[in-house]
């Protein structure tokens, strides 16, 4: 959940980074649009130099109350005085697509058949959402606050997205790059079976309802 700080205008906003919703892609484009990351406590501005990479990555990966800064959820971040009055934005995604986009990592935890059994599925996801510092398992509605402005992943990241951003942020935002760092966990994992999809729908029911999926 970085605070972004614009190099020239000093404009700031709060990006609620829900895992598996194009966060790395957006981070690259915020950077290309002149934004750096601001420490939520010390207000140190991390630039994108190799020299500051280790310190910046350590900050984003630091657990706060069991969750890394990069993926902090509500109401944990509501305790940060530094975000008071800032515009906050988030991208949400169809819960089924979001689950399968992360399923390579999930497949290292349990088998396909385990996820297809509701009792086992519920036990696995409930357990890992509490102990996984990256917060991948947490339902999306638990990330956003009543003040968060929300964009749907399915609506794409073209001109309409840029217009949406420009109505929120005090800069002329545009998509400047389509590339971002790829990781091993981006590859396919679990298979899309009816049983597993039904379990996803059941567990993430509130996401479907809140975000109209």
URDAWO-V201907 format. One record per helix or strand of 2 or more residues. SS is the DSSP state (H for helix, E for strand). FROM is the first residue (numbers start at 1). TO is the last residue. If there is no record, write none. Layout:
# URDAWO-V201907
[[SS;FROM;TO] [SS;FROM;TO]]
This chain:
# URDAWO-V201907
[[E;3;6] [E;12;16] [H;23;32] [E;35;38] [E;45;46] [H;50;60] [E;63;64] [E;67;68] [H;69;71] [H;76;79] [H;81;83] [E;88;92] [H;95;101] [H;103;107] [H;112;116] [H;118;131] [H;140;142] [E;149;152] [H;153;155] [H;159;166] [H;184;186] [H;194;203] [H;205;210]]
